[in-house]
């Protein structure tokens, strides 16, 4: 087993699998700029390592990923206008692209809540194992934004337009059991990390080029328009990020009160 040091993630290679663990449990694994860069770097390192056959993306603590760290100054609307489109273009979209573009299969492990763009990260993984009762939350509408980082694309294709719209707007969580019904996750396990490593061990025995090409072919069949959706999400989020409602939404979130939106 070998390990590499990063600021916000743990990275180790064990039995042919690179295990990338988001390590910001004190903020429910919300991602700041460095967090996104570290995951991208970890995925790139795993893809360059000939001893690695698969990647397991997991997290420490009670959450898988709660999305954007709203205390990050780059998205704090309470301190002035924020170009969220720039954040999407330079941080979130590259992270989603790194997961989707990985030649090595990425297995997501969800021991706790996935929310906001953290749900986009979860959805971007290739195979998905969740603990029982884990919550999956959109959360964007509650702070005056729209789903981003590919969520619009992936949600509609996974659970259908009608349910996706309800889920994105109302903010009510879907549980692991719901997501299994919608074929969003592969299975539910009491110990999702252990189960993911068992699944990775099976994948690691397969021909690497075969695994790579099956992934690419299936992505091509299902996701030919993903780049267009990512671009539209970026422009919409840039527009909403300059709104007064977003400033109010973030302020209310940080102050732990209900927002008062005015459509401005």
C-alpha positions as CSV (number, residue, x, y, z in Angstrom):
1,X,0.0,0.0,0.0
2,X,1.3,3.4,-0.9
3,X,0.0,6.9,0.0
4,X,0.4,10.4,-1.3
5,X,-0.1,13.6,0.7
6,X,-2.8,16.2,-0.2
7,X,-4.2,19.1,1.8
8,X,-8.0,18.2,1.7
9,X,-8.1,14.5,0.7
10,X,-6.5,11.2,1.7
11,X,-5.0,9.2,-1.1
12,X,-3.8,5.7,-1.0
13,X,-3.3,2.8,-3.4
14,X,-4.4,-0.6,-2.0
15,X,-4.7,-3.9,-3.9
16,X,-4.9,-2.2,-7.3
17,X,-7.4,0.5,-6.3
18,X,-6.7,4.2,-5.6
19,X,-8.8,5.3,-2.6
20,X,-9.5,9.0,-2.6
21,X,-11.2,10.2,0.6
22,X,-12.6,13.7,0.9
23,X,-11.2,14.8,4.3
24,X,-13.1,18.0,5.4
25,X,-15.5,16.4,7.9
26,X,-15.6,19.6,10.0
27,X,-17.6,21.3,7.2
28,X,-19.4,18.1,6.1
29,X,-16.9,17.8,3.3
30,X,-18.0,21.0,1.5
31,X,-15.4,21.8,-1.1
32,X,-13.4,24.9,-1.4
33,X,-11.1,25.7,-4.3
34,X,-8.3,23.4,-2.9
35,X,-10.7,20.6,-2.3
36,X,-11.7,20.4,-5.9
37,X,-8.1,20.8,-7.1
38,X,-7.0,17.9,-4.8
39,X,-9.7,15.5,-6.1
40,X,-8.8,16.3,-9.7
41,X,-5.1,15.8,-8.9
42,X,-5.9,12.5,-7.1
43,X,-7.8,11.2,-10.1
44,X,-5.0,12.3,-12.5
45,X,-2.4,10.6,-10.3
46,X,-4.5,7.4,-10.3
47,X,-4.8,7.4,-14.0
48,X,-1.1,7.8,-14.5
49,X,-0.3,4.9,-12.1
50,X,-0.1,1.6,-14.0
51,X,-0.6,-0.3,-10.8
52,X,-4.1,1.2,-10.4
53,X,-7.0,-0.5,-12.0
54,X,-9.9,1.4,-10.4
55,X,-10.7,4.4,-8.2
56,X,-12.8,4.6,-5.1
57,X,-14.1,8.0,-4.1
58,X,-15.2,8.1,-0.5
59,X,-15.4,10.6,2.4
60,X,-14.7,11.0,6.1
61,X,-17.3,11.8,8.7
62,X,-21.1,12.1,8.5
63,X,-21.4,13.5,4.9
64,X,-20.1,12.4,1.5
65,X,-20.1,16.0,0.2
66,X,-22.3,19.0,1.1
67,X,-21.3,20.9,-2.1
68,X,-19.8,24.3,-2.3
69,X,-18.1,25.7,0.8
70,X,-20.2,28.9,1.2
71,X,-17.6,30.3,3.5
72,X,-15.1,30.3,0.6
73,X,-14.6,34.0,-0.3
74,X,-14.9,33.2,-4.0
75,X,-18.7,32.6,-3.6
76,X,-19.6,34.7,-0.6
77,X,-22.3,37.0,-2.0
78,X,-22.6,38.9,1.3
79,X,-19.3,40.6,0.5
80,X,-20.2,41.8,-3.0
81,X,-21.2,40.5,-6.4
82,X,-20.0,37.0,-7.2
83,X,-19.4,35.5,-10.6
84,X,-20.6,31.9,-9.9
85,X,-20.3,31.2,-13.6
86,X,-16.5,31.6,-13.2
87,X,-16.5,29.2,-10.2
88,X,-18.5,26.7,-12.3
89,X,-16.2,27.0,-15.3
90,X,-12.9,26.9,-13.5
91,X,-13.7,24.6,-10.5
92,X,-16.8,22.5,-10.6
93,X,-17.0,21.6,-14.3
94,X,-13.3,20.5,-14.4
95,X,-14.0,18.3,-11.3
96,X,-17.0,16.7,-13.0
97,X,-15.0,16.3,-16.2
98,X,-12.1,14.7,-14.3
99,X,-14.5,12.0,-12.9
100,X,-16.3,11.4,-16.1
101,X,-13.2,11.5,-18.2
102,X,-11.2,9.1,-16.0
103,X,-9.9,6.1,-17.9
104,X,-10.1,4.1,-14.6
105,X,-13.6,3.4,-13.3
106,X,-14.7,5.6,-10.4
107,X,-16.8,3.9,-7.7
108,X,-18.6,6.4,-5.4
109,X,-19.1,5.5,-1.7
110,X,-21.9,7.4,0.1
111,X,-21.9,6.9,3.8
112,X,-23.6,10.2,4.4
113,X,-25.5,13.1,2.8
114,X,-24.7,14.3,-0.7
115,X,-26.1,17.9,-1.2
116,X,-25.8,20.7,-3.8
117,X,-22.9,20.2,-6.1
118,X,-21.8,17.4,-3.9
119,X,-24.7,15.5,-5.4
120,X,-23.3,16.3,-8.8
121,X,-20.0,14.8,-7.8
122,X,-21.9,11.7,-6.5
123,X,-23.8,11.4,-9.7
124,X,-20.7,11.7,-11.8
125,X,-19.2,8.5,-10.4
126,X,-19.5,5.4,-12.5
127,X,-20.7,2.9,-10.0
128,X,-22.4,3.9,-6.7
129,X,-22.7,2.2,-3.3
130,X,-24.7,3.9,-0.5
131,X,-25.4,3.1,3.2
132,X,-29.0,2.7,4.2
133,X,-31.0,5.9,4.7
134,X,-28.5,8.2,3.2
135,X,-30.0,11.5,2.0
136,X,-29.5,13.0,-1.4
137,X,-30.4,16.7,-1.6
138,X,-30.4,19.3,-4.4
139,X,-30.6,22.5,-2.2
140,X,-29.9,25.0,-5.0
141,X,-33.4,26.6,-5.0
142,X,-33.2,27.2,-1.3
143,X,-30.4,29.7,-1.8
144,X,-31.7,31.2,-5.0
145,X,-29.7,29.2,-7.5
146,X,-30.2,26.4,-10.0
147,X,-28.6,23.0,-10.1
148,X,-25.1,23.0,-11.7
149,X,-22.0,20.9,-12.3
150,X,-24.0,18.6,-14.6
151,X,-26.8,17.9,-12.2
152,X,-29.5,19.1,-14.7
153,X,-28.2,16.6,-17.3
154,X,-27.8,13.7,-15.0
155,X,-30.9,14.1,-12.9
156,X,-33.3,14.3,-15.9
157,X,-31.7,11.2,-17.5
158,X,-31.7,9.2,-14.3
159,X,-35.1,9.9,-12.7
160,X,-37.0,11.6,-15.5
161,X,-38.1,15.3,-16.1
162,X,-41.1,15.3,-13.8
163,X,-39.5,13.8,-10.7
164,X,-36.2,15.7,-11.3
165,X,-38.0,19.0,-11.4
166,X,-39.9,18.3,-8.2
167,X,-36.7,17.2,-6.5
168,X,-34.7,20.2,-7.7
169,X,-37.3,22.8,-6.8
170,X,-38.8,21.6,-3.5
171,X,-35.5,20.6,-1.8
172,X,-37.0,17.4,-0.2
173,X,-34.3,14.7,0.1
174,X,-34.4,11.4,-1.6
175,X,-33.0,8.5,0.4
176,X,-30.8,5.6,-0.6
177,X,-33.8,3.4,-1.0
178,X,-35.4,5.9,-3.4
179,X,-32.2,6.2,-5.4
180,X,-32.0,2.4,-5.7
181,X,-35.5,2.4,-7.1
182,X,-34.6,5.0,-9.6
183,X,-31.4,3.0,-10.6
184,X,-29.3,5.9,-9.4
185,X,-27.2,3.7,-7.2
186,X,-26.1,0.1,-7.7
187,X,-26.8,-1.2,-4.2
188,X,-27.2,-0.4,-0.6
189,X,-24.7,-1.8,1.9
190,X,-24.2,-1.5,5.7
191,X,-20.5,-0.9,5.1
192,X,-20.5,0.8,1.6
193,X,-16.7,1.3,1.6
194,X,-16.0,-2.4,2.2
195,X,-18.5,-3.3,-0.5
196,X,-17.0,-0.8,-2.9
197,X,-13.6,-2.3,-2.4
198,X,-15.0,-5.8,-3.1
199,X,-16.6,-4.5,-6.3
200,X,-13.3,-2.8,-7.2
201,X,-11.4,-6.1,-6.7
202,X,-13.7,-7.7,-9.3
203,X,-13.1,-4.8,-11.7
204,X,-9.4,-5.0,-11.1
205,X,-9.3,-8.5,-12.6
206,X,-10.8,-7.4,-15.9
207,X,-8.8,-6.3,-18.9
208,X,-8.1,-2.5,-18.3
209,X,-8.6,-1.5,-21.9
210,X,-11.9,-3.3,-22.0
211,X,-13.1,-1.5,-18.9
212,X,-12.0,1.8,-20.3
213,X,-13.7,1.3,-23.7
214,X,-16.9,0.0,-22.2
215,X,-17.1,3.1,-20.0
216,X,-16.4,5.4,-22.9
217,X,-18.9,3.7,-25.2
218,X,-21.7,3.8,-22.7
219,X,-20.9,7.5,-21.9
220,X,-21.0,8.3,-25.6
221,X,-24.4,6.5,-25.9
222,X,-25.9,8.4,-23.0
223,X,-24.2,11.7,-22.8
224,X,-23.5,13.2,-26.2
225,X,-25.0,16.6,-25.1
226,X,-23.3,16.9,-21.7
227,X,-20.9,19.7,-22.7
228,X,-23.9,21.8,-23.9
229,X,-25.7,21.3,-20.6
230,X,-22.6,22.2,-18.6
231,X,-22.2,25.4,-20.6
232,X,-25.9,26.4,-20.1
233,X,-25.7,25.7,-16.3
234,X,-22.6,27.9,-16.1
235,X,-24.4,30.9,-17.8
236,X,-27.6,30.4,-15.7
237,X,-25.6,30.2,-12.5
238,X,-23.6,33.3,-13.4
239,X,-26.9,35.2,-13.9
240,X,-28.3,33.9,-10.6
241,X,-25.1,34.5,-8.7
242,X,-25.4,38.3,-9.4
243,X,-28.9,38.4,-8.1
244,X,-30.0,39.9,-4.8
245,X,-31.9,36.7,-4.0
246,X,-28.7,34.7,-4.0
247,X,-27.1,37.2,-1.6
248,X,-30.1,36.8,0.6
249,X,-30.1,33.0,0.3
250,X,-26.5,32.7,1.4
251,X,-26.9,35.2,4.2
252,X,-29.9,33.3,5.5
253,X,-28.0,30.0,5.3
254,X,-25.1,31.4,7.2
255,X,-27.3,33.1,9.8
256,X,-29.5,30.0,10.1
257,X,-32.8,31.7,9.2
258,X,-35.4,31.4,6.5
259,X,-34.6,33.5,3.4
260,X,-36.9,36.2,2.1
261,X,-36.7,36.2,-1.7
262,X,-37.9,39.1,-3.8
263,X,-37.2,38.0,-7.4
264,X,-34.4,40.4,-7.9
